[in-house]
């Protein structure tokens, strides 16, 4: 399977996403047009190269023919997509994107979900943007999307509801929890359709990571901002070659005046807040005082919340944090039955080869207590029931 990382320094829109994915050169433009023609919408699709501030990109223009598209309610959109001559996966993806759009509009207008209607975001060209994006994802075999923080622009935009500030209310609602900023352009850089697409399909929003990619696609927007290439870049490669968690941060605090029960409880709290690891180490501080060092390992997006929690829930008045490199094996979780109870098995792989397989401690402990037998017996039974453990043992025996 493949990954895509979107570099959205100039924001993004539905047509920019289409252009970036088509510019990867994997799916012929003619095949894309044929698939969209099956929707029988009154639109004309033009795909051509353009230049934006001296950078080339692929522009996808979707022109609505005739008097224009009607305002649509959710039942109208749902009915159209369910009848579209597309695969089940494409239809489900399209419905999820439009549902996010409708929920955002309902929230900002204070209307029930089934009563709210879409104007620009529900027009015929938006169907091509959303369903075309979903179709390309399936054709390209993309299993996961990642994206940079989003440059939303600034200023005001003219809409069917009048002049609205950038980002418009629906976009601001869609981008809750997404890292955003404003730079370099007095314009709307993230459209409602673009926001709904990335909000639905993107797994993580993170700074440009270390990655190995096979292809690069550039999708162009409709404007040419001076000094800011209106281009969305899509980096496309093998999912196994991309580890977004490779670069992480260590957060440390040394504490000599805390109740140990508070620190023990905080370790559990750190995991709830997204820490990849958390542990306590005994140390000796100045003047020979016994103390504890709290160490947390976390991704960049989690460290602010963790640091706040350290200050709120422990007696620490200062922390250190710094980036570190990390290598982690591929991991899979499977389930076996032990004495009629489910036990999860964590399997670790190196380049597709099983190098470790272990039953989950908590599951085995639960079975041991329920059945009144020693924990070591449950661990042994779980390992025996796990095909991966047997395969790993056989590999080691042959070596």
Buried (B, 14 or more C-beta within 10 A) or exposed (E): EBBBBBBBBBBBBBBBBBBBBBBBEBBEBEEBBEBBEEBEBEBEBEBEEBEBEEBBBBBBBBEBEEEEBEEBBBEBBBEBBEEBEBEEEBBBBBBBBBBBBBBBBBBBBEEEEEEBBBBBBBBBBBBBBBBBBBBBBEBBEBEBBBBBBBBBBBEBBEBEEEEBEBBBBBBBBBBEEBBBEBEBBEBBBBBBBBBBBBBBBBEBBBEEBEBEBEBBBBBBBEEEBEEBBBBBBBBBBEBBEBBBBBBBBBBBBBBBEBEEEEBEEBBEBBEEBBBBBBEBEEEEEEEEEEBBBBBBBBBBBBBEBBBEBBEEBBBBEEBEBEEEEBEEEBEEEEEBEBBEBEBBBBBBBEEEEBBBBBBBEEBBEBBBEEBEEEEEBBBBBBBEBBEBBEBBEEEEEEE
